[in-house]
Amino acid sequence: MNMNQNGIAGLLEAHLARYPASEITDVYKLLHQASFGPGHAIADRKAAREWLEHDLEQAHPEPGEALIESVHPLNAMVRLHLRPYVASGGAVKLLLDAMVRAGREVRGDPQLIAEGWLTFLALCQAGSAYAERFEAREVLLFGRVYGAAQGWPAIHHSPAFHAAYQPSYRVLTLGEAEALCRKLGVMFEMI
């Protein structure tokens, strides 16, 4: 799958509008999820289950929160938000099984996140869409540290993002999210 520049720009625009407290870290996390999906979260099924059980216990439904949110320019990867999942009667096993299948399906490609990061960097240059919001030099250095030096590892959201949005979700492939909605008997709708 190719995340072309227009697709990446559109994805960034949607997420930065939806989450205005986002920092460089959060853009990185978004592009990482688009490129690598859920694989890092399920290296150990037992640990993934325990983490999921904990997060589901903490997920108190909030009115109006979307169940499914795209995190990929072509909608190939999505975030399944846990608060509406709990409100829909979602079970641990159903979601864990979907995560495991999605993790097996997605291998990830460092080239995809590298291309996405270069697009983000271009959008942060003087006169571009995010020049006023993000320092291009910081974006460049962040990409060097996490890309070239560390091989694009998974990271957490920024403290600002956590404080503003209390993120609680799991990343799935589009197909797994659609199948999970059918099993839950809820309409598949994606923002």
N, C-alpha and C positions, 0 to 999 in steps of 0.2 A: 504494500500500500504506500502510495506516495502522498506525503503531506505537503502539497504545493504551497507556495507563498501566500496566495490568496486565501486558501483554506485555513492556514495557520493564522493569518491576520484576522479572519472572521472569528475563529475560535477565541483568540485573545480578546478581541473587541467584546464578544458576548460575555466572557468570564470577568473581564475587568469592569464591565458595566454592572454585572450582577454582584460582584464582590469588590467594591471600590477600596476596601482596606487592604487589598492584595499588595504584597511586596514582591521583590525579585524572586525570593524563595518560593512563593506560591505560583508564580509563572513557571518556574523550573518544575515544580511538582506536577502541574498540569501537563506540561510537555512530556515529562517522564511517564505519566499515566497513559498518555496518548501513544507513546512509543513502546512501553514495556507491559502495559496492562497490569494485572494483579499478581504476576508471578512471584515477586519478592515477599508478598504477604502470606504465602502458603507453602513455604519451604518445608515446614513441619506441620502436618495435619492436626496433631494434638494441640500444639501451641496455637495454631490458627483458630481451632474450635474454642479454646479457652478465652482467647482474645475476643472472638466474636460473641461468645456468651456474655462476657463482661460488658461489651459495648451495647448489646441488645438490652441488657438489664438497665443500663443507664439512659437508654433512648426513650425519652418521654415525648410522645407525639405533639407536634405543633401544627395548628391549622394552616393550611395553604402551602405547606412545604411539598415540593415535587418529589415523586418517588425516583424518577429517572432523569439524569442530566448527562448530556453528551460531553465527553472530554477529548474528542477526536474530530479533526476536520471533516472526515467522511463518516462520522458517527459509529465507527467500528468499536470504540471503547466507551463505556458509560460509568457514571457513579450511580450506585443504588443507595439512596439515602435511608439510613436505618430507622429514623423516627417514623416516616410514613410506612416503612416496611412492617414495623411493629403494629402500627394502627391497622394495617391490612391483614393482620393475623399471621404474618410470616413466621416460619419456624427456623431454628438454628440449622437443622440438617439440610433443609432445602437450599438455603443460601450457601452453606459450607460446600455442599456438593457442586453447586453452580460455580463457586470460586475455584474449586479444584479442577473442574473441567476447563474453565476459562484459562487457568494457569498453565495447564498442559497444552492448550491450543496456541497460546501466544508465546512466541520465543523472544520477541523484542529485537530491535535493530538499533544499535548505537548511531548509525547514520541518520535515522529518522529524527532523533532528538537533536543531533548536531545540526541538521538542516533547520529544524524548528527554532533552535537557539540563534542561529544566524539571522533568521527572519525577525525574531524578537529584537536582536541587536540592531538591525537595520531600522526598525520602527522606533528605536530610541535615539537615533542620530538627530542632530540639529535639524529643525524644520520638519521632522517626521511626527507621526501620530502620538508617540509617547515621550517625546523629547522633554516635555515639561514635567513628566511624572517620574521617569526613571533616568538616572545618570548612565549614559552610554558606557562610560569607563567602568563603572561598577558592574554593569551587565557583562562587559567583555571579561573582566577579571573573574567574575563568578563562573562564567562558562569555562574559562581556562582551568580554574581550580577543580570544579566538579566534572568537567569533561575530560580534557587531556590528562590532567594529573590523577583523577580518581576513577575514570571510566564510567561516568554518568550514574552514580549510585542513587538509590531511593533516599529521600529525605522527608522530614516532617514539614507541615505548614509552619508559617511564621507565627510568633506569639500574637501579633496583631490580628492575623486571620483567625486564630483560635478564639481570641477575645471577642471579636466581632460576630463570628458565625457558628462557633461551637461545632465544627465539622464532625459528622458521624456518618460514614458511608463505607462501601466496599466497591472496588472497581471490578467490572465484569465486561465480557464481550457483549456486543449488541444481541447476538443470538441467545446467549444465556439469560440476559435480562428479559427478552421477549418470552422465552420459555418459562421463566420464573413467574412472570405476570400471568401467563395462562394457568399455571398450577395454582396460583393464589386466587384466580378468578377476578382479577382486576384488569381494567383497561390499560394497555400499554400506551403511555404518553411520555414524550421526551421533551425537555426544555434544552 
